[in-house]
Amino acid sequence: MKQYKNDHADDIDKLLYKYFEENKEIPAETVKIINSAPHKRKKIKYNLFKVAIFILTISIITTGTVFSKEITNFFKELFGLNNIGIDNTSIVNAIEEKDYIQNCNMDYYKINEKYSVKIDYLMLDDINLYTVFNLQSNEEIANDYRISIPDLEIIADDETIYNASTGENYSIYISSGWNKVKQEDIRQKRELLFLISDGLPRIRKLEYKFSKIILYKNNSPAEKQIEINCENEIILKVDIEEKFINRDILEFDTEKLDNKYKIDKLMSNSTGTYLIFETTKPEINIELIYNNKVYVGNKIILAIEGDKYIFIIQYNIVKEEILNEKQMILKDSLENYIHVYK
């Protein structure tokens, strides 16, 4: 078939282009959708492959009928955190199956004569903010190089929610980390920044501000290899899509329990179920029991205030899986059982 090139195609489009280069047949379900739509037959026939790519691009994640392996691997490579010991399966599933992702469609922002930068994708919910940065060079970037942005500031609707240089997170608690993304292009480097918080507002606009990018070797994080100083302060702006603003959550009430910890919040959304609690005993852990199944979550520290530790636990069960039953149970490592209600 004739190859359709698009210099601005995102990664999902490229997967589709590759598929149609290697396969003569358009999937039957896609043909059915095309043929059922009102159109002038001659024009549609001429653009059939373009229309097929368009339809698959906007529907493939939610239908899951074609390219499931390729798309799954793509999102696991971008957003999966298993390689650093965090099981965020429910988040990756939401991105893959529910289109819970925003393609920022951003042009590269010139840093200097050699480097440019942009944001490719982000994911946002009540607890998490995931951002994929893309650094482009006019020369080869070593495969074992990683990205660091030491003075990164993230502003949500005119309020700073994260400042890497000061460590201040203002009105919310935040734990953050970076994760390497597989290098597909020798002149391009991606890195995922993930923020985990005790509660994000309904953000409509994000700004990412910084003045330098550091490249360092993966096995020597303290050893700076290249410092890229921006000619002007970089401000990358993203208008947040409505699906991330008008999001639904389930909130739970818990029984009062005289114990060595205090539960601040228990909620479920499309990316998982999250428990936030305060304790003076950091060794305490809590499992979630629902429908006779035990969920062991990721326990991450958000803050330390004096002798008080603030933790968040993410369980891989989403609100859509919590059916008509109104009750769940929390079991802590002190053998206490706490009933929670919708």
N, C-alpha and C positions, 0 to 999 in steps of 0.2 A: 504494500500500500504506500501511498504518498506520505512522506514524513512532514509533520507540521511542527515548525520550530517556534519557540517563544522564549526570548531572552529573559523575560520577567516571570516565567512560570515558576511556581513554588514546587516544593519537593513532591507533593502529592500529584500535581500535574505531570511532573517528569516520570513518575511511576506509571501513569496512564499512557503517556506518549510511548514509553518503552514497551508497554504491553501491546499497543496497537502496531508498533513496528514489528513485533515478533508473532502476532496473531492476526490472521486475515478476517476472523469472524468477530462481529460485535456481539456481546452477550445478549441472549434472547430477551431477557427482561428489559434491557436497555432499549432494544428495538421496539418493544411493545410500548414503552413510555413515549418514545419519539413518535410512533405512528398514531398514538391516541391523542396527541396534541394537535390543535388547529394549526395548519400551516399550508403553504404553497408547496406541493409535492416536489416540484422541480428544484426549488431552492434547498429544501431539506435533503434531497438526495445528493445534491452537490456538496453539502456541508455535513453529511451524515456522521463522519468521524469526528468533526469538530463538535457537533451537537452531543455525540456520545461522550466525549471527553468532558464536556461541560456538565452533563447530567451526572456522570459518575463522580466528578469532582465535588459536586454539592450534596450528593446523596450516599456515596459509598460508605462513609463512616457509620451512618445510621442503619443502612440496609444490611451491611455485612455480607453481601452476596458475591462480591468479586474482590480479588486481591487481598483477601483477609490476612493471609500470612505476611505479605509484603507490608501492608499497612500496619499490622500489629507490631512487626519487627521495627518499623520506622518509628512508631511512637515509644516503644520500649527503649530504643536507642536514644531518643531525645529526652524522655521524661522518667525512665525507670531508674530507681535508686538502689536496687538490690546489690549492686557491686560495692556500695559503701555501707551495707548493713541495714538499710531501711527498706522495709517491705511496703511499698505504696501501690500495690496491685489495684486497689479500688480506684485510685486516682488515674492510673494509666488506662484502666477499663473505661472510665467515664470519658476520657479524652478520645479513646478509640471508638466506643460504641454509641456515645451520646453527643458527639461533636462538641465536647466540652473543651474547646480550644479556640483561641483567636489567632488567625493569621494576620499579622500586623501590616502586611503589604507595604512595607516601608522601603524607601530608597536608601542606599548607602549614604552616610553622612561623612564627608571628607575630614579626616583628622589632620593629615599633612600630605606631602607629595607621594608618600609610599602606602599609607594605610587609610582604610575607611571602615566604618562600623555601622551596624543597624541592629534592630531587634526583629527576629523572625517570628516567634510565637510567644504567647503567654497563656497561662491558665490562672484563673482567679476564683476563689470562693470565700466563705466566711472565715476560713482558717489559713488557707494557703495562697501564696503568690509564686508562680513559677515563671521564669523569664529566660528565653533562649537568646543569648547574644551571638552575633555573627561578625567576626573580624576578617576583613579581606586585605590582602597585601598584593603588591605587584611583583613580589618575589616569593619563593617557596618558604613556607613556615614548617619548621621541623615537626614531625609527627608527635614527638613526646613533649612538645611545649603546651603549657596550660595558660589560661587567661586569668588575670586578677585585676580588679578595679578598686584600688585601695581607698579612693576618696568618693566612692559612689554614694549619692544621696537619692532617695526615692521619695517623691512628693505626690501625695494623693489628694486631689482637689484642694490644693494650696496648703496642705498640712504635711510636714515631713513625717514619714512613718519609719524611715530607715536611714541611718547615716553610718557608713562603714568606718569613716575616719575617727568619729567620736565614740562610736559604740552605743549612742543614745537612740532609743526607739520611741521616745516621746510618749504618747498616750496608750500605747499597747506594748505587750511583751512580745519579743520576736527571737526565734532561733533561726540561724541562716547557715547556708553552706553552698559550695560550688560542686558541680559534677561534670566530668569530662564527657564530651560527645565525640563519637567516632569521627575521625577526619576522612571526608570523602573527596576533598579537593586540596591539592598541595598548597594552594594559595589562600585557603580559607580555613578559619578555625572557629569552632563553636564551643560555647560553654553554657551550662544551665545554672542559673542562680535560683535557689529555692528558699523561700521564707515561710516559716511556720509560726503562727501567732496565736494569741488568746482571743482574737476577734477583730476582723477587718470590717470597716464600714462599707456602705454601698458606694463604691468608688466609680466615678464617671470619667475621670481623666487622670492618667499617670504621667509623671515626668521623671526621667532618669538623667541626673546631672553628674558629670565627672570631668576631670581635666587630664587624666593620664590612664594608660593601660599598661600593665606589667605582663611580660611573658616570662615564664619560669619553667624549668624542667620538671616533669611529673614526679620524678624520684628525688628532687632536691627543691622542695617548696621554699626554702629560706634563701635560695641562691637565685638572685635576679639575673636573667639573661639579657632581656631587652626592655628598656623603658621607653614607651611611646608617649611623648608629651604632646598634648593637643595645642594647636596654634591658638584656638579659642575654646572656651568652655563648651563642652558638648551637652546639649539638652535634647534628648530623644523623647518625643511626645506621643502618647497613645490614647486615643479615645476608646473607652471601653464599650464593648458590645452589650446590647440590652440583656442578652441571656445571662450575663454575669452580674448585672445590676438587679434585675427582677428575679432573683433566685429564691427557691423555697427551702425551708429548713423545718426539721422536727425538733422541738425542745422538750426536755424531760424534767420532771420534778423528782427529787430523791427523798427518801426517808431521812430523818435526822438521826445521826449516829454519833455518840460521844466516843471519839476515837482520836488517833494521832494525825488525822488529816481532815481537811475541809474541801468538799466538792464545790467548785465555783460554777461549773457549767458542764452539761452533757447534751449533745445535740448531734443530729444526723443531717447530712445533705447528700448531694449526688456524687460526692467523692469519698464518703466514708462517714464513720461515727467518731466523735471526738469528745474526750473527757479531759477537763482541766481541773487540777486539784492542788491544794497547798498542804505542805506537810513539814514537820521538823524531823521526820524519819525518811531520808532519801532512799532507803532500801525498800520501802513499801512499793508493791506493784499491784495492779488491779486487772482482773480478767472480766470480760463481758460474756454473759450467758443469755442466749436468745433462741427460742424454739429448740431447746435441748442441745444446742451447739455452743461450744466454748470458743471464744475469740481471744487470742493473745495478741495484744497490740504493740505498736512501737512506742516506747516511753522515751520522751525527749524533754530535756530541761529547758525551760524558757527563761528563768531568772532565779537569782539567789538574793534574798533580802534579809540580812542578819542571819538568824538561824533558821529561816523559813525558805523552803525550796518550792518553786512553782513548776509543775510538770504538765505536759500534755501527752495523752495517749491516743494514737489513731488506730481504730479497728477497721478491718477491711469488710465492713458491711454498710451498705448505703441505704438511704431512706426508702428507696423503692422496694427493698427486700424486707423491710419491716412492715408486715401486712396489717391485719386487723387486731392482732394481739396488742394489748395496751401495756403490757408489762415486760420489762427486762430485769435481769439481775446482775449486779456487780459483786464479784467475789474478790476480796483483797487477800494479800499474803499473810494476814493475821487470822485468816479463816472466818472473817465476817462476811455476811451476805446482806447486800443492800438492794432493796426493791426500788425500781424506777418506773415512772408512769408517764405516758404521753398526755 
